[in-house]
Amino acid sequence: MSDSRDTVAENAFMEQQAAALLASVGDTLTRVPPALREPSERRLALLLLDGVLHEEEAATRAAVQAFHRERIAAAADDIERTSVAEGARIWKLYNHGFVIRTASVTFAFDLVRGTHVAGGAFAVDDAVMDRLAEACDAMFISHRHGDHADPVVAEAFLSRGKAVVTPPTVWEGETLHERVTHPQRGADTQHSLPIQGGAAELRVVAYPGFHDGHDGLPNNVTLVTTPEGMGFLHTGDQADPRAFTWIDTIAESHQVDVLMPNCWTTDIVRMIHGVRPAVVITGHENEMAHTIDHREPYWLTYERQLGSDRWGGSRHVGYDAPLVLMSWGESFHHSPGG
Ligand SMILES: [Zn+2]
């Protein structure tokens, strides 16, 4: 036996294994779509995905890059051909990105190509983001970090006359900054955002969150209320515990149909108790530019739902709001009251 490792063969094997496992994950997710009651087969597929994506070299593997690009492109196809008669369809894109469509409006949160991952090879084509911008009426960006804010995507919206809404610290000092909308951050102010050339409006609360309790980086926690009266709350990377002064009482003044928290937010259980959403759709799992110890697997989202105290949640207290866990490019239809 030789003790010299054949790293070329090992690497080729890991590429093959990623391709084989991701093909199985993709088949299963297609066959067993997101649902309020998650089938166990689907959960296994997401856990398998965690395993593939937490391998050290995952972001550089051709199969992983193709899995990402193909699923986002398929979501763009799906968004273009889907019309919504009632309720809302919510697509989860890369990291903390979402597109939401109701009967009257379509809007997005934190859409990025993924150019910050693996030197660009992981990213979706600019043309796909152009199609998403074309399909949407406006985009909201939580904060300036590259896994949430992408100037090329913002330009795709702005050049089509569609609003991009951010905290004032995104692209400060750059020409893009003056073309972006900066609503006053505050829990008590609801703004009107005209869309579709003034034919419709979104009502917007830009809650004054921060990335964490230490860096002081403003992060909008954005509540968008549609003309149908449905509320969608996206937290970005809010993790500052001082924000519970207003998070604890959101449900007293606003209806939130769908909460889209960063899965690693400080005390997700307390957040959900404050918001009382009809559905929770977490984001930010498997951000590939994060080191694997902070890449946030799906299994941790399940543990946090159960109230595990190992990961900064409320001690032994979970939440019973329905959790719909999705992978890149998947979608879920939310029907209020049903
Ligand atoms: Zn982030």
Residues whose N, C-alpha, C, O or C-beta is under 5 A from the ligand:
A	BS01	ZN	D147 D237
